Amino acid sequence: MKTLFVTVALGAMIISAPVAAQAQSPGGGFMQRDQTRAEAQQRADTMFQMLDANHDGTVTRAEAEQAATQFEASRGGDKPERGGGRIQRMIDQAFGASQSVTLPQFEAQSLARFDAADLNRDGVVSVAERQQARALRAQAQPAVQPAVQAPRQ
């Protein structure tokens, strides 16, 4: 029952946050508005609390995987056209090689991502900064080489 509650809460937050942000922001949804560092920290804290199923102050990879599986199932599975695999990539990024993460670690990772996107260092990530940071990350990633190359003619 507790797991069901966590899943419902996680789903409600993920679904309602963009809707609430869109209602508050005439410019669009959650990722289409400026965000302060304090808002980024608050969002990280909220997410951590929802993932910490046993509320022991540590989120294990198992807790995160379980929440992700339940959330994806509630949305009809992991569909590529709806950002499929995104939750798994977020989990992999948050945990790395570790099997658990504490709230201070989770916050630090979130704020490091925020700081990397805050290109002018004013404590606010604007839509333009977010788009520019995304483009810079895409340029920094090595191009994927095909496993088999076509024969030359």
TIFI-942222 format. One record per residue (C-alpha): residue number from 0; residue in three letters; x, y, z. Coordinates in steps of 0.02 Angstrom, whole numbers, always signed. Example, Ala and Ser with C-alpha at 12.3 -4.5 7.8 and 13.67 -1.06 7.14 Angstrom:
BEGIN
(site 0, ALA, (+615, -225, +390)) (site 1, SER, (+684, -53, +357)) 
REM end
This chain:
BEGIN
(site 0, MET, (+0, +0, +0)) (site 1, LYS, (+143, +117, +42)) (site 2, THR, (+222, +82, -126)) (site 3, LEU, (+58, +121, -214)) (site 4, PHE, (+47, +287, -121)) (site 5, VAL, (+225, +333, -169)) (site 6, THR, (+191, +288, -350)) (site 7, VAL, (+31, +390, -355)) (site 8, ALA, (+119, +538, -271)) (site 9, LEU, (+266, +527, -392)) (site 10, GLY, (+150, +519, -541)) (site 11, ALA, (+44, +662, -478)) (site 12, MET, (+195, +772, -449)) (site 13, ILE, (+272, +738, -617)) (site 14, ILE, (+108, +767, -706)) (site 15, SER, (+49, +915, -602)) (site 16, ALA, (+213, +1013, -596)) (site 17, PRO, (+211, +1056, -782)) (site 18, VAL, (+25, +1096, -776)) (site 19, ALA, (+46, +1210, -626)) (site 20, ALA, (+197, +1294, -704)) (site 21, GLN, (+104, +1320, -865)) (site 22, ALA, (-41, +1399, -771)) (site 23, GLN, (+78, +1516, -681)) (site 24, SER, (+183, +1556, -832)) (site 25, PRO, (+105, +1628, -989)) (site 26, GLY, (+259, +1575, -1088)) (site 27, GLY, (+227, +1388, -1077)) (site 28, GLY, (+255, +1237, -966)) (site 29, PHE, (+378, +1191, -832)) (site 30, MET, (+531, +1185, -943)) (site 31, GLN, (+474, +1337, -1040)) (site 32, ARG, (+499, +1463, -902)) (site 33, ASP, (+642, +1538, -803)) (site 34, GLN, (+694, +1443, -647)) (site 35, THR, (+787, +1503, -493)) (site 36, ARG, (+919, +1404, -400)) (site 37, ALA, (+803, +1393, -249)) (site 38, GLU, (+667, +1316, -359)) (site 39, ALA, (+792, +1189, -425)) (site 40, GLN, (+841, +1141, -248)) (site 41, GLN, (+658, +1129, -194)) (site 42, ARG, (+619, +1017, -343)) (site 43, ALA, (+768, +904, -300)) (site 44, ASP, (+711, +893, -118)) (site 45, THR, (+533, +848, -169)) (site 46, MET, (+592, +716, -292)) (site 47, PHE, (+709, +641, -162)) (site 48, GLN, (+569, +629, -33)) (site 49, MET, (+458, +541, -159)) (site 50, LEU, (+594, +417, -207)) (site 51, ASP, (+644, +379, -27)) (site 52, ALA, (+510, +246, -2)) (site 53, ASN, (+563, +196, +175)) (site 54, HIS, (+605, +376, +225)) (site 55, ASP, (+775, +332, +296)) (site 56, GLY, (+864, +480, +216)) (site 57, THR, (+945, +374, +81)) (site 58, VAL, (+875, +325, -89)) (site 59, THR, (+939, +158, -149)) (site 60, ARG, (+950, +113, -331)) (site 61, ALA, (+818, -20, -296)) (site 62, GLU, (+697, +112, -226)) (site 63, ALA, (+725, +223, -377)) (site 64, GLU, (+706, +79, -501)) (site 65, GLN, (+545, +24, -416)) (site 66, ALA, (+472, +200, -422)) (site 67, ALA, (+524, +217, -605)) (site 68, THR, (+445, +50, -651)) (site 69, GLN, (+283, +95, -564)) (site 70, PHE, (+278, +267, -642)) (site 71, GLU, (+310, +201, -817)) (site 72, ALA, (+177, +66, -792)) (site 73, SER, (+52, +198, -737)) (site 74, ARG, (+86, +293, -899)) (site 75, GLY, (+63, +140, -1008)) (site 76, GLY, (+243, +80, -1017)) (site 77, ASP, (+407, +152, -1080)) (site 78, LYS, (+358, +226, -1247)) (site 79, PRO, (+497, +304, -1351)) (site 80, GLU, (+381, +434, -1425)) (site 81, ARG, (+343, +496, -1249)) (site 82, GLY, (+522, +512, -1188)) (site 83, GLY, (+545, +327, -1154)) (site 84, GLY, (+700, +284, -1055)) (site 85, ARG, (+717, +460, -987)) (site 86, ILE, (+682, +406, -809)) (site 87, GLN, (+811, +267, -822)) (site 88, ARG, (+941, +390, -889)) (site 89, MET, (+904, +506, -742)) (site 90, ILE, (+927, +362, -619)) (site 91, ASP, (+1090, +310, -701)) (site 92, GLN, (+1152, +490, -693)) (site 93, ALA, (+1102, +512, -510)) (site 94, PHE, (+1181, +350, -449)) (site 95, GLY, (+1329, +322, -564)) (site 96, ALA, (+1418, +169, -494)) (site 97, SER, (+1343, +192, -320)) (site 98, GLN, (+1197, +93, -253)) (site 99, SER, (+1128, +234, -146)) (site 100, VAL, (+1123, +423, -134)) (site 101, THR, (+1086, +539, +13)) (site 102, LEU, (+986, +700, +7)) (site 103, PRO, (+1142, +812, +12)) (site 104, GLN, (+1218, +712, -132)) (site 105, PHE, (+1056, +719, -232)) (site 106, GLU, (+1041, +907, -203)) (site 107, ALA, (+1223, +936, -249)) (site 108, GLN, (+1200, +844, -414)) (site 109, SER, (+1043, +942, -454)) (site 110, LEU, (+1123, +1108, -412)) (site 111, ALA, (+1278, +1064, -513)) (site 112, ARG, (+1166, +1035, -665)) (site 113, PHE, (+1079, +1201, -628)) (site 114, ASP, (+1245, +1293, -613)) (site 115, ALA, (+1306, +1218, -777)) (site 116, ALA, (+1149, +1284, -863)) (site 117, ASP, (+1159, +1456, -779)) (site 118, LEU, (+1277, +1521, -911)) (site 119, ASN, (+1278, +1703, -852)) (site 120, ARG, (+1288, +1653, -667)) (site 121, ASP, (+1142, +1761, -611)) (site 122, GLY, (+1054, +1625, -510)) (site 123, VAL, (+916, +1603, -640)) (site 124, VAL, (+913, +1483, -786)) (site 125, SER, (+815, +1563, -925)) (site 126, VAL, (+734, +1470, -1069)) (site 127, ALA, (+871, +1536, -1184)) (site 128, GLU, (+1009, +1477, -1066)) (site 129, ARG, (+927, +1306, -1052)) (site 130, GLN, (+922, +1290, -1241)) (site 131, GLN, (+1102, +1349, -1259)) (site 132, ALA, (+1164, +1231, -1122)) (site 133, ARG, (+1073, +1087, -1207)) (site 134, ALA, (+1157, +1129, -1373)) (site 135, LEU, (+1328, +1139, -1288)) (site 136, ARG, (+1302, +967, -1207)) (site 137, ALA, (+1251, +894, -1375)) (site 138, GLN, (+1409, +963, -1455)) (site 139, ALA, (+1517, +894, -1315)) (site 140, GLN, (+1450, +717, -1332)) (site 141, PRO, (+1551, +609, -1449)) (site 142, ALA, (+1464, +563, -1609)) (site 143, VAL, (+1403, +384, -1614)) (site 144, GLN, (+1496, +289, -1747)) (site 145, PRO, (+1404, +152, -1842)) (site 146, ALA, (+1461, -23, -1795)) (site 147, VAL, (+1473, -78, -1977)) (site 148, GLN, (+1527, +44, -2111)) (site 149, ALA, (+1467, +29, -2289)) (site 150, PRO, (+1598, -33, -2412)) (site 151, ARG, (+1684, +103, -2512)) (site 152, GLN, (+1661, +107, -2697)) 
REM end
